[in-house]
Amino acid sequence: MPKIIKISLGDTLEMKKTHPCGDNRMKVLRVGSDIRIKCEGCSRDVTVARIKLEKNIKRVIPAQTGEKGSDL
Ligand SMILES: [Zn+2]
């Protein structure tokens, strides 16, 4: 059964595969059919097809929503 992964702007993705710089955390910069992510380690950014990216995600760390106020 396919797992649905919810990716939102500002989230941090923990990847299965480590980036060449040694970090495996990527920050989400843009979401669409392609997703733009930035490496937390070396600040390099890359655009990846969502379907391809999802296979590489180990964990999604949601962005802090406290300061924006998500209430009605
Ligand atoms: Zn990196």
N, CA, C, O and the ligand as a Tripos MOL2 file, in Angstrom:
@<TRIPOS>MOLECULE
protein
  289   287    73     0     0
PROTEIN
NO_CHARGES

@<TRIPOS>ATOM
      1 N           0.8400   -1.2010    0.0000 N.3       1 MET1
      2 CA          0.0000    0.0000    0.0000 C.3       1 MET1
      3 C           0.8750    1.2500    0.0000 C.2       1 MET1
      4 O           1.7520    1.3960    0.8510 O.2       1 MET1
      5 N           0.6450    2.1310   -0.9300 N.am      2 PRO2
      6 CA          1.5090    3.3220   -0.9810 C.3       2 PRO2
      7 C           1.2670    4.2430    0.2010 C.2       2 PRO2
      8 O           0.1370    4.4460    0.6440 O.2       2 PRO2
      9 N           2.3310    4.7760    0.6810 N.am      3 LYS3
     10 CA          2.2600    5.6800    1.8180 C.3       3 LYS3
     11 C           2.1620    7.1140    1.3070 C.2       3 LYS3
     12 O           2.9190    7.5260    0.4280 O.2       3 LYS3
     13 N           1.2270    7.8570    1.8640 N.am      4 ILE4
     14 CA          1.0810    9.2560    1.4520 C.3       4 ILE4
     15 C           1.9390   10.1410    2.3350 C.2       4 ILE4
     16 O           1.8250   10.1410    3.5610 O.2       4 ILE4
     17 N           2.7820   10.8780    1.6870 N.am      5 ILE5
     18 CA          3.6640   11.7790    2.4170 C.3       5 ILE5
     19 C           3.2190   13.2100    2.1780 C.2       5 ILE5
     20 O           3.1240   13.6640    1.0370 O.2       5 ILE5
     21 N           2.9530   13.9000    3.2440 N.am      6 LYS6
     22 CA          2.5430   15.2920    3.1250 C.3       6 LYS6
     23 C           3.7730   16.1860    3.2760 C.2       6 LYS6
     24 O           4.4570   16.1760    4.3000 O.2       6 LYS6
     25 N           4.0240   16.9470    2.2330 N.am      7 ILE7
     26 CA          5.1720   17.8450    2.2580 C.3       7 ILE7
     27 C           4.6680   19.2770    2.1740 C.2       7 ILE7
     28 O           3.9220   19.6260    1.2590 O.2       7 ILE7
     29 N           5.0680   20.0900    3.1120 N.am      8 SER8
     30 CA          4.6570   21.4950    3.1120 C.3       8 SER8
     31 C           5.8730   22.4010    3.0860 C.2       8 SER8
     32 O           6.9790   22.0170    3.4640 O.2       8 SER8
     33 N           5.6260   23.6060    2.6300 N.am      9 LEU9
     34 CA          6.6690   24.6130    2.5680 C.3       9 LEU9
     35 C           7.2700   24.8450    3.9540 C.2       9 LEU9
     36 O           6.5480   25.0280    4.9340 O.2       9 LEU9
     37 N           8.5670   24.8340    4.0160 N.am     10 GLY10
     38 CA          9.2410   25.1000    5.2840 C.3      10 GLY10
     39 C           9.5610   23.8540    6.0960 C.2      10 GLY10
     40 O          10.3080   23.9160    7.0720 O.2      10 GLY10
     41 N           8.9940   22.7260    5.6920 N.am     11 ASP11
     42 CA          9.2820   21.4790    6.3840 C.3      11 ASP11
     43 C          10.7390   21.0710    6.1540 C.2      11 ASP11
     44 O          11.3790   21.4940    5.1910 O.2      11 ASP11
     45 N          11.2290   20.2560    7.0450 N.am     12 THR12
     46 CA         12.5600   19.6910    6.8640 C.3      12 THR12
     47 C          12.4040   18.2070    6.5770 C.2      12 THR12
     48 O          11.7010   17.4940    7.2930 O.2      12 THR12
     49 N          13.0570   17.7580    5.5350 N.am     13 LEU13
     50 CA         12.9650   16.3520    5.1570 C.3      13 LEU13
     51 C          14.2460   15.6410    5.5510 C.2      13 LEU13
     52 O          15.3540   16.1020    5.2760 O.2      13 LEU13
     53 N          14.0610   14.5120    6.2000 N.am     14 GLU14
     54 CA         15.2130   13.6940    6.5200 C.3      14 GLU14
     55 C          15.2820   12.6130    5.4470 C.2      14 GLU14
     56 O          14.3590   11.8120    5.3010 O.2      14 GLU14
     57 N          16.3630   12.5970    4.7100 N.am     15 MET15
     58 CA         16.4930   11.7100    3.5680 C.3      15 MET15
     59 C          17.1380   10.3740    3.9330 C.2      15 MET15
     60 O          17.8970   10.2630    4.8950 O.2      15 MET15
     61 N          16.8070    9.3740    3.1330 N.am     16 LYS16
     62 CA         17.4260    8.0560    3.3210 C.3      16 LYS16
     63 C          18.8740    8.0970    2.8970 C.2      16 LYS16
     64 O          19.7530    7.4710    3.4900 O.2      16 LYS16
     65 N          19.0830    8.8710    1.8330 N.am     17 LYS17
     66 CA         20.4200    8.9580    1.2760 C.3      17 LYS17
     67 C          21.1020   10.2420    1.7500 C.2      17 LYS17
     68 O          20.5320   11.3310    1.6750 O.2      17 LYS17
     69 N          22.2800   10.0970    2.2180 N.am     18 THR18
     70 CA         23.0170   11.2530    2.7170 C.3      18 THR18
     71 C          23.6120   12.0510    1.5580 C.2      18 THR18
     72 O          24.1020   11.4850    0.5800 O.2      18 THR18
     73 N          23.5580   13.3600    1.6890 N.am     19 HIS19
     74 CA         24.1490   14.2510    0.6910 C.3      19 HIS19
     75 C          25.6770   14.1260    0.7500 C.2      19 HIS19
     76 O          26.2330   13.7890    1.7950 O.2      19 HIS19
     77 N          26.3450   14.3970   -0.3630 N.am     20 PRO20
     78 CA         27.8150   14.2980   -0.3510 C.3      20 PRO20
     79 C          28.4930   15.0960    0.7670 C.2      20 PRO20
     80 O          29.6090   14.7690    1.1710 O.2      20 PRO20
     81 N          27.8280   16.1320    1.2630 N.am     21 CYS21
     82 CA         28.4330   16.9350    2.3270 C.3      21 CYS21
     83 C          28.3040   16.2600    3.6930 C.2      21 CYS21
     84 O          28.9130   16.7020    4.6680 O.2      21 CYS21
     85 N          27.5210   15.2050    3.7600 N.am     22 GLY22
     86 CA         27.3980   14.4670    5.0160 C.3      22 GLY22
     87 C          26.0940   14.7120    5.7600 C.2      22 GLY22
     88 O          25.8140   14.0530    6.7610 O.2      22 GLY22
     89 N          25.2920   15.6600    5.2740 N.am     23 ASP23
     90 CA         24.0220   15.9640    5.9240 C.3      23 ASP23
     91 C          22.8970   15.2230    5.1970 C.2      23 ASP23
     92 O          22.9800   14.9890    3.9910 O.2      23 ASP23
     93 N          21.8670   14.8650    5.9210 N.am     24 ASN24
     94 CA         20.7430   14.2030    5.2490 C.3      24 ASN24
     95 C          19.4440   14.9620    5.4770 C.2      24 ASN24
     96 O          18.3540   14.4180    5.3020 O.2      24 ASN24
     97 N          19.5750   16.2240    5.8710 N.am     25 ARG25
     98 CA         18.3740   17.0320    6.0750 C.3      25 ARG25
     99 C          18.2520   18.0970    5.0020 C.2      25 ARG25
    100 O          19.2010   18.8160    4.6880 O.2      25 ARG25
    101 N          17.0390   18.1720    4.4460 N.am     26 MET26
    102 CA         16.7540   19.1170    3.3770 C.3      26 MET26
    103 C          15.5640   19.9830    3.7620 C.2      26 MET26
    104 O          14.5570   19.4920    4.2730 O.2      26 MET26
    105 N          15.6960   21.2560    3.5130 N.am     27 LYS27
    106 CA         14.6010   22.1800    3.8140 C.3      27 LYS27
    107 C          13.7720   22.4030    2.5500 C.2      27 LYS27
    108 O          14.3270   22.5800    1.4650 O.2      27 LYS27
    109 N          12.4460   22.3950    2.6880 N.am     28 VAL28
    110 CA         11.5670   22.5680    1.5370 C.3      28 VAL28
    111 C          11.3950   24.0490    1.1970 C.2      28 VAL28
    112 O          10.9520   24.8430    2.0270 O.2      28 VAL28
    113 N          11.7510   24.4010   -0.0310 N.am     29 LEU29
    114 CA         11.6590   25.7990   -0.4710 C.3      29 LEU29
    115 C          10.4560   26.0460   -1.3660 C.2      29 LEU29
    116 O           9.9000   27.1440   -1.3840 O.2      29 LEU29
    117 N          10.0560   25.0230   -2.1080 N.am     30 ARG30
    118 CA          8.9280   25.1730   -3.0160 C.3      30 ARG30
    119 C           8.2590   23.8290   -3.2170 C.2      30 ARG30
    120 O           8.9280   22.8010   -3.3220 O.2      30 ARG30
    121 N           6.9400   23.8390   -3.2710 N.am     31 VAL31
    122 CA          6.1950   22.5900   -3.4150 C.3      31 VAL31
    123 C           5.3100   22.6400   -4.6450 C.2      31 VAL31
    124 O           4.6220   23.6340   -4.8800 O.2      31 VAL31
    125 N           5.3230   21.5920   -5.4170 N.am     32 GLY32
    126 CA          4.4820   21.4790   -6.6010 C.3      32 GLY32
    127 C           4.6470   20.0690   -7.1320 C.2      32 GLY32
    128 O           4.8700   19.1360   -6.3600 O.2      32 GLY32
    129 N           4.5400   19.9040   -8.4320 N.am     33 SER33
    130 CA          4.8220   18.5820   -8.9950 C.3      33 SER33
    131 C           6.3220   18.3240   -8.9110 C.2      33 SER33
    132 O           6.7810   17.1830   -8.8750 O.2      33 SER33
    133 N           7.0610   19.4140   -8.8800 N.am     34 ASP34
    134 CA          8.4810   19.3490   -8.5580 C.3      34 ASP34
    135 C           8.6710   20.0310   -7.2060 C.2      34 ASP34
    136 O           7.9610   20.9770   -6.8660 O.2      34 ASP34
    137 N           9.6160   19.5460   -6.4660 N.am     35 ILE35
    138 CA          9.8670   20.1200   -5.1460 C.3      35 ILE35
    139 C          11.2970   20.6400   -5.0820 C.2      35 ILE35
    140 O          12.2480   19.9620   -5.4710 O.2      35 ILE35
    141 N          11.4160   21.8470   -4.5860 N.am     36 ARG36
    142 CA         12.7400   22.4410   -4.4590 C.3      36 ARG36
    143 C          13.1910   22.3340   -3.0050 C.2      36 ARG36
    144 O          12.5000   22.7710   -2.0860 O.2      36 ARG36
    145 N          14.3400   21.7550   -2.8300 N.am     37 ILE37
    146 CA         14.8550   21.5610   -1.4820 C.3      37 ILE37
    147 C          16.2620   22.1240   -1.3560 C.2      37 ILE37
    148 O          17.0020   22.2400   -2.3330 O.2      37 ILE37
    149 N          16.6020   22.4660   -0.1310 N.am     38 LYS38
    150 CA         17.9350   22.9980    0.1250 C.3      38 LYS38
    151 C          18.6020   22.1820    1.2170 C.2      38 LYS38
    152 O          18.0120   21.9010    2.2600 O.2      38 LYS38
    153 N          19.8340   21.8140    0.9530 N.am     39 CYS39
    154 CA         20.5780   21.0240    1.9260 C.3      39 CYS39
    155 C          20.9160   21.8850    3.1410 C.2      39 CYS39
    156 O          21.3920   23.0120    3.0060 O.2      39 CYS39
    157 N          20.6640   21.3380    4.3270 N.am     40 GLU40
    158 CA         20.9480   22.0700    5.5500 C.3      40 GLU40
    159 C          22.4480   22.1370    5.8180 C.2      40 GLU40
    160 O          22.9290   23.0130    6.5370 O.2      40 GLU40
    161 N          23.1520   21.2230    5.2430 N.am     41 GLY41
    162 CA         24.5880   21.1540    5.4870 C.3      41 GLY41
    163 C          25.3870   22.1300    4.6420 C.2      41 GLY41
    164 O          26.1970   22.8940    5.1660 O.2      41 GLY41
    165 N          25.1610   22.1050    3.3280 N.am     42 CYS42
    166 CA         25.9880   22.9090    2.4340 C.3      42 CYS42
    167 C          25.2010   24.0100    1.7200 C.2      42 CYS42
    168 O          25.7600   24.7450    0.9060 O.2      42 CYS42
    169 N          23.9170   24.1250    2.0210 N.am     43 SER43
    170 CA         23.0540   25.1750    1.4600 C.3      43 SER43
    171 C          22.8610   25.0920   -0.0530 C.2      43 SER43
    172 O          22.3820   26.0410   -0.6730 O.2      43 SER43
    173 N          23.2270   23.9790   -0.6360 N.am     44 ARG44
    174 CA         23.0140   23.8150   -2.0610 C.3      44 ARG44
    175 C          21.5510   23.4630   -2.2760 C.2      44 ARG44
    176 O          20.9980   22.6560   -1.5290 O.2      44 ARG44
    177 N          20.9130   24.0510   -3.2820 N.am     45 ASP45
    178 CA         19.5170   23.7060   -3.5140 C.3      45 ASP45
    179 C          19.3390   22.9600   -4.8250 C.2      45 ASP45
    180 O          20.1000   23.1160   -5.7800 O.2      45 ASP45
    181 N          18.2940   22.1420   -4.8210 N.am     46 VAL46
    182 CA         18.0610   21.2790   -5.9650 C.3      46 VAL46
    183 C          16.5620   21.0960   -6.1620 C.2      46 VAL46
    184 O          15.8000   21.0880   -5.1960 O.2      46 VAL46
    185 N          16.1390   20.9470   -7.4220 N.am     47 THR47
    186 CA         14.7360   20.7000   -7.7220 C.3      47 THR47
    187 C          14.5820   19.2470   -8.1720 C.2      47 THR47
    188 O          15.2690   18.7860   -9.0840 O.2      47 THR47
    189 N          13.6730   18.5470   -7.5170 N.am     48 VAL48
    190 CA         13.4750   17.1260   -7.8010 C.3      48 VAL48
    191 C          12.0010   16.8510   -8.0560 C.2      48 VAL48
    192 O          11.1380   17.4590   -7.4220 O.2      48 VAL48
    193 N          11.7090   15.9520   -8.9640 N.am     49 ALA49
    194 CA         10.3250   15.5390   -9.1810 C.3      49 ALA49
    195 C           9.7890   14.9410   -7.8810 C.2      49 ALA49
    196 O          10.4550   14.1410   -7.2240 O.2      49 ALA49
    197 N           8.5780   15.3440   -7.5310 N.am     50 ARG50
    198 CA          8.0000   14.9260   -6.2570 C.3      50 ARG50
    199 C           7.9970   13.4070   -6.0780 C.2      50 ARG50
    200 O           8.3640   12.8920   -5.0220 O.2      50 ARG50
    201 N           7.5840   12.7160   -7.1080 N.am     51 ILE51
    202 CA          7.4880   11.2530   -7.0260 C.3      51 ILE51
    203 C           8.8380   10.5990   -6.7490 C.2      51 ILE51
    204 O           8.9370    9.5760   -6.0720 O.2      51 ILE51
    205 N           9.8530   11.2200   -7.2900 N.am     52 LYS52
    206 CA         11.2100   10.7010   -7.0990 C.3      52 LYS52
    207 C          11.7170   11.0250   -5.6930 C.2      52 LYS52
    208 O          12.3810   10.2150   -5.0470 O.2      52 LYS52
    209 N          11.3860   12.2140   -5.2530 N.am     53 LEU53
    210 CA         11.8200   12.6640   -3.9400 C.3      53 LEU53
    211 C          11.1900   11.8310   -2.8220 C.2      53 LEU53
    212 O          11.8530   11.4590   -1.8540 O.2      53 LEU53
    213 N           9.8940   11.5490   -2.9800 N.am     54 GLU54
    214 CA          9.1590   10.8270   -1.9390 C.3      54 GLU54
    215 C           9.7770    9.4770   -1.6020 C.2      54 GLU54
    216 O           9.7200    9.0210   -0.4600 O.2      54 GLU54
    217 N          10.3570    8.8570   -2.5900 N.am     55 LYS55
    218 CA         10.9830    7.5530   -2.3670 C.3      55 LYS55
    219 C          12.2180    7.6570   -1.4860 C.2      55 LYS55
    220 O          12.6680    6.6790   -0.8890 O.2      55 LYS55
    221 N          12.7440    8.8530   -1.4230 N.am     56 ASN56
    222 CA         13.9870    9.0600   -0.6790 C.3      56 ASN56
    223 C          13.7990    9.6440    0.7120 C.2      56 ASN56
    224 O          14.7610    9.8280    1.4580 O.2      56 ASN56
    225 N          12.5470    9.9320    1.0530 N.am     57 ILE57
    226 CA         12.2990   10.5410    2.3570 C.3      57 ILE57
    227 C          12.2110    9.4990    3.4570 C.2      57 ILE57
    228 O          11.4950    8.5030    3.3410 O.2      57 ILE57
    229 N          12.9390    9.7450    4.5040 N.am     58 LYS58
    230 CA         12.8850    8.8620    5.6560 C.3      58 LYS58
    231 C          11.8780    9.4070    6.6660 C.2      58 LYS58
    232 O          11.1380    8.6530    7.2980 O.2      58 LYS58
    233 N          11.8670   10.7240    6.8010 N.am     59 ARG59
    234 CA         11.0350   11.3510    7.8210 C.3      59 ARG59
    235 C          10.7710   12.8010    7.4410 C.2      59 ARG59
    236 O          11.6220   13.4660    6.8500 O.2      59 ARG59
    237 N           9.5830   13.2800    7.7860 N.am     60 VAL60
    238 CA          9.2670   14.6900    7.5660 C.3      60 VAL60
    239 C           9.1880   15.3820    8.9170 C.2      60 VAL60
    240 O           8.4480   14.9620    9.8060 O.2      60 VAL60
    241 N           9.9580   16.4420    9.0520 N.am     61 ILE61
    242 CA          9.9210   17.2170   10.2850 C.3      61 ILE61
    243 C           9.1510   18.4970    9.9790 C.2      61 ILE61
    244 O           9.6670   19.3790    9.2920 O.2      61 ILE61
    245 N           7.9070   18.6090   10.4880 N.am     62 PRO62
    246 CA          7.0690   19.7700   10.1390 C.3      62 PRO62
    247 C           7.6680   21.0810   10.6180 C.2      62 PRO62
    248 O           8.3390   21.1440   11.6480 O.2      62 PRO62
    249 N           7.4100   22.1210    9.8480 N.am     63 ALA63
    250 CA          7.8670   23.4580   10.2320 C.3      63 ALA63
    251 C           7.1170   23.9110   11.4650 C.2      63 ALA63
    252 O           5.9790   23.5040   11.6950 O.2      63 ALA63
    253 N           7.7480   24.7430   12.2470 N.am     64 GLN64
    254 CA          7.0940   25.3020   13.4310 C.3      64 GLN64
    255 C           5.9350   26.1880   12.9740 C.2      64 GLN64
    256 O           6.1060   27.0590   12.1200 O.2      64 GLN64
    257 N           4.7720   25.9590   13.5440 N.am     65 THR65
    258 CA          3.6240   26.7580   13.1340 C.3      65 THR65
    259 C           3.2030   27.7450   14.2070 C.2      65 THR65
    260 O           2.3240   28.5770   13.9860 O.2      65 THR65
    261 N           3.8260   27.6500   15.3530 N.am     66 GLY66
    262 CA          3.4590   28.4750   16.5050 C.3      66 GLY66
    263 C           3.4150   29.9630   16.2430 C.2      66 GLY66
    264 O           2.4530   30.6410   16.6020 O.2      66 GLY66
    265 N           4.4540   30.4630   15.6200 N.am     67 GLU67
    266 CA          4.5530   31.9230   15.4730 C.3      67 GLU67
    267 C           3.5410   32.4890   14.4750 C.2      67 GLU67
    268 O           3.1360   33.6460   14.5880 O.2      67 GLU67
    269 N           3.1370   31.6800   13.5080 N.am     68 LYS68
    270 CA          2.1730   32.1510   12.5240 C.3      68 LYS68
    271 C           0.7550   32.1380   13.0830 C.2      68 LYS68
    272 O          -0.0750   32.9730   12.7220 O.2      68 LYS68
    273 N           0.4910   31.1900   13.9600 N.am     69 GLY69
    274 CA         -0.8370   31.0700   14.5190 C.3      69 GLY69
    275 C          -1.7510   30.3540   13.5660 C.2      69 GLY69
    276 O          -2.2730   30.9690   12.6360 O.2      69 GLY69
    277 N          -1.9610   29.0670   13.7670 N.am     70 SER70
    278 CA         -2.7520   28.2860   12.8290 C.3      70 SER70
    279 C          -4.2120   28.1990   13.2720 C.2      70 SER70
    280 O          -4.9850   27.4190   12.7160 O.2      70 SER70
    281 N          -4.5860   28.9860   14.2580 N.am     71 ASP71
    282 CA         -5.9680   28.9520   14.7230 C.3      71 ASP71
    283 C          -6.8700   29.7200   13.7650 C.2      71 ASP71
    284 O          -6.3960   30.3700   12.8330 O.2      71 ASP71
    285 N          -8.1880   29.6370   14.0070 N.am     72 LEU72
    286 CA         -9.1280   30.2700   13.1090 C.3      72 LEU72
    287 C          -9.1900   31.7890   13.3690 C.2      72 LEU72
    288 O          -9.9390   32.5000   12.6980 O.2      72 LEU72
    289 ZN         24.8050   19.0670    1.2890 Zn       73 ZN73
@<TRIPOS>BOND
     1     1     2 1
     2     2     3 1
     3     3     4 2
     4     3     5 am
     5     5     6 1
     6     6     7 1
     7     7     8 2
     8     7     9 am
     9     9    10 1
    10    10    11 1
    11    11    12 2
    12    11    13 am
    13    13    14 1
    14    14    15 1
    15    15    16 2
    16    15    17 am
    17    17    18 1
    18    18    19 1
    19    19    20 2
    20    19    21 am
    21    21    22 1
    22    22    23 1
    23    23    24 2
    24    23    25 am
    25    25    26 1
    26    26    27 1
    27    27    28 2
    28    27    29 am
    29    29    30 1
    30    30    31 1
    31    31    32 2
    32    31    33 am
    33    33    34 1
    34    34    35 1
    35    35    36 2
    36    35    37 am
    37    37    38 1
    38    38    39 1
    39    39    40 2
    40    39    41 am
    41    41    42 1
    42    42    43 1
    43    43    44 2
    44    43    45 am
    45    45    46 1
    46    46    47 1
    47    47    48 2
    48    47    49 am
    49    49    50 1
    50    50    51 1
    51    51    52 2
    52    51    53 am
    53    53    54 1
    54    54    55 1
    55    55    56 2
    56    55    57 am
    57    57    58 1
    58    58    59 1
    59    59    60 2
    60    59    61 am
    61    61    62 1
    62    62    63 1
    63    63    64 2
    64    63    65 am
    65    65    66 1
    66    66    67 1
    67    67    68 2
    68    67    69 am
    69    69    70 1
    70    70    71 1
    71    71    72 2
    72    71    73 am
    73    73    74 1
    74    74    75 1
    75    75    76 2
    76    75    77 am
    77    77    78 1
    78    78    79 1
    79    79    80 2
    80    79    81 am
    81    81    82 1
    82    82    83 1
    83    83    84 2
    84    83    85 am
    85    85    86 1
    86    86    87 1
    87    87    88 2
    88    87    89 am
    89    89    90 1
    90    90    91 1
    91    91    92 2
    92    91    93 am
    93    93    94 1
    94    94    95 1
    95    95    96 2
    96    95    97 am
    97    97    98 1
    98    98    99 1
    99    99   100 2
   100    99   101 am
   101   101   102 1
   102   102   103 1
   103   103   104 2
   104   103   105 am
   105   105   106 1
   106   106   107 1
   107   107   108 2
   108   107   109 am
   109   109   110 1
   110   110   111 1
   111   111   112 2
   112   111   113 am
   113   113   114 1
   114   114   115 1
   115   115   116 2
   116   115   117 am
   117   117   118 1
   118   118   119 1
   119   119   120 2
   120   119   121 am
   121   121   122 1
   122   122   123 1
   123   123   124 2
   124   123   125 am
   125   125   126 1
   126   126   127 1
   127   127   128 2
   128   127   129 am
   129   129   130 1
   130   130   131 1
   131   131   132 2
   132   131   133 am
   133   133   134 1
   134   134   135 1
   135   135   136 2
   136   135   137 am
   137   137   138 1
   138   138   139 1
   139   139   140 2
   140   139   141 am
   141   141   142 1
   142   142   143 1
   143   143   144 2
   144   143   145 am
   145   145   146 1
   146   146   147 1
   147   147   148 2
   148   147   149 am
   149   149   150 1
   150   150   151 1
   151   151   152 2
   152   151   153 am
   153   153   154 1
   154   154   155 1
   155   155   156 2
   156   155   157 am
   157   157   158 1
   158   158   159 1
   159   159   160 2
   160   159   161 am
   161   161   162 1
   162   162   163 1
   163   163   164 2
   164   163   165 am
   165   165   166 1
   166   166   167 1
   167   167   168 2
   168   167   169 am
   169   169   170 1
   170   170   171 1
   171   171   172 2
   172   171   173 am
   173   173   174 1
   174   174   175 1
   175   175   176 2
   176   175   177 am
   177   177   178 1
   178   178   179 1
   179   179   180 2
   180   179   181 am
   181   181   182 1
   182   182   183 1
   183   183   184 2
   184   183   185 am
   185   185   186 1
   186   186   187 1
   187   187   188 2
   188   187   189 am
   189   189   190 1
   190   190   191 1
   191   191   192 2
   192   191   193 am
   193   193   194 1
   194   194   195 1
   195   195   196 2
   196   195   197 am
   197   197   198 1
   198   198   199 1
   199   199   200 2
   200   199   201 am
   201   201   202 1
   202   202   203 1
   203   203   204 2
   204   203   205 am
   205   205   206 1
   206   206   207 1
   207   207   208 2
   208   207   209 am
   209   209   210 1
   210   210   211 1
   211   211   212 2
   212   211   213 am
   213   213   214 1
   214   214   215 1
   215   215   216 2
   216   215   217 am
   217   217   218 1
   218   218   219 1
   219   219   220 2
   220   219   221 am
   221   221   222 1
   222   222   223 1
   223   223   224 2
   224   223   225 am
   225   225   226 1
   226   226   227 1
   227   227   228 2
   228   227   229 am
   229   229   230 1
   230   230   231 1
   231   231   232 2
   232   231   233 am
   233   233   234 1
   234   234   235 1
   235   235   236 2
   236   235   237 am
   237   237   238 1
   238   238   239 1
   239   239   240 2
   240   239   241 am
   241   241   242 1
   242   242   243 1
   243   243   244 2
   244   243   245 am
   245   245   246 1
   246   246   247 1
   247   247   248 2
   248   247   249 am
   249   249   250 1
   250   250   251 1
   251   251   252 2
   252   251   253 am
   253   253   254 1
   254   254   255 1
   255   255   256 2
   256   255   257 am
   257   257   258 1
   258   258   259 1
   259   259   260 2
   260   259   261 am
   261   261   262 1
   262   262   263 1
   263   263   264 2
   264   263   265 am
   265   265   266 1
   266   266   267 1
   267   267   268 2
   268   267   269 am
   269   269   270 1
   270   270   271 1
   271   271   272 2
   272   271   273 am
   273   273   274 1
   274   274   275 1
   275   275   276 2
   276   275   277 am
   277   277   278 1
   278   278   279 1
   279   279   280 2
   280   279   281 am
   281   281   282 1
   282   282   283 1
   283   283   284 2
   284   283   285 am
   285   285   286 1
   286   286   287 1
   287   287   288 2
@<TRIPOS>SUBSTRUCTURE
     1 MET1         2 RESIDUE 1 A MET
     2 PRO2         6 RESIDUE 1 A PRO
     3 LYS3        10 RESIDUE 1 A LYS
     4 ILE4        14 RESIDUE 1 A ILE
     5 ILE5        18 RESIDUE 1 A ILE
     6 LYS6        22 RESIDUE 1 A LYS
     7 ILE7        26 RESIDUE 1 A ILE
     8 SER8        30 RESIDUE 1 A SER
     9 LEU9        34 RESIDUE 1 A LEU
    10 GLY10       38 RESIDUE 1 A GLY
    11 ASP11       42 RESIDUE 1 A ASP
    12 THR12       46 RESIDUE 1 A THR
    13 LEU13       50 RESIDUE 1 A LEU
    14 GLU14       54 RESIDUE 1 A GLU
    15 MET15       58 RESIDUE 1 A MET
    16 LYS16       62 RESIDUE 1 A LYS
    17 LYS17       66 RESIDUE 1 A LYS
    18 THR18       70 RESIDUE 1 A THR
    19 HIS19       74 RESIDUE 1 A HIS
    20 PRO20       78 RESIDUE 1 A PRO
    21 CYS21       82 RESIDUE 1 A CYS
    22 GLY22       86 RESIDUE 1 A GLY
    23 ASP23       90 RESIDUE 1 A ASP
    24 ASN24       94 RESIDUE 1 A ASN
    25 ARG25       98 RESIDUE 1 A ARG
    26 MET26      102 RESIDUE 1 A MET
    27 LYS27      106 RESIDUE 1 A LYS
    28 VAL28      110 RESIDUE 1 A VAL
    29 LEU29      114 RESIDUE 1 A LEU
    30 ARG30      118 RESIDUE 1 A ARG
    31 VAL31      122 RESIDUE 1 A VAL
    32 GLY32      126 RESIDUE 1 A GLY
    33 SER33      130 RESIDUE 1 A SER
    34 ASP34      134 RESIDUE 1 A ASP
    35 ILE35      138 RESIDUE 1 A ILE
    36 ARG36      142 RESIDUE 1 A ARG
    37 ILE37      146 RESIDUE 1 A ILE
    38 LYS38      150 RESIDUE 1 A LYS
    39 CYS39      154 RESIDUE 1 A CYS
    40 GLU40      158 RESIDUE 1 A GLU
    41 GLY41      162 RESIDUE 1 A GLY
    42 CYS42      166 RESIDUE 1 A CYS
    43 SER43      170 RESIDUE 1 A SER
    44 ARG44      174 RESIDUE 1 A ARG
    45 ASP45      178 RESIDUE 1 A ASP
    46 VAL46      182 RESIDUE 1 A VAL
    47 THR47      186 RESIDUE 1 A THR
    48 VAL48      190 RESIDUE 1 A VAL
    49 ALA49      194 RESIDUE 1 A ALA
    50 ARG50      198 RESIDUE 1 A ARG
    51 ILE51      202 RESIDUE 1 A ILE
    52 LYS52      206 RESIDUE 1 A LYS
    53 LEU53      210 RESIDUE 1 A LEU
    54 GLU54      214 RESIDUE 1 A GLU
    55 LYS55      218 RESIDUE 1 A LYS
    56 ASN56      222 RESIDUE 1 A ASN
    57 ILE57      226 RESIDUE 1 A ILE
    58 LYS58      230 RESIDUE 1 A LYS
    59 ARG59      234 RESIDUE 1 A ARG
    60 VAL60      238 RESIDUE 1 A VAL
    61 ILE61      242 RESIDUE 1 A ILE
    62 PRO62      246 RESIDUE 1 A PRO
    63 ALA63      250 RESIDUE 1 A ALA
    64 GLN64      254 RESIDUE 1 A GLN
    65 THR65      258 RESIDUE 1 A THR
    66 GLY66      262 RESIDUE 1 A GLY
    67 GLU67      266 RESIDUE 1 A GLU
    68 LYS68      270 RESIDUE 1 A LYS
    69 GLY69      274 RESIDUE 1 A GLY
    70 SER70      278 RESIDUE 1 A SER
    71 ASP71      282 RESIDUE 1 A ASP
    72 LEU72      286 RESIDUE 1 A LEU
    73 ZN73       289 GROUP 0 **** ****
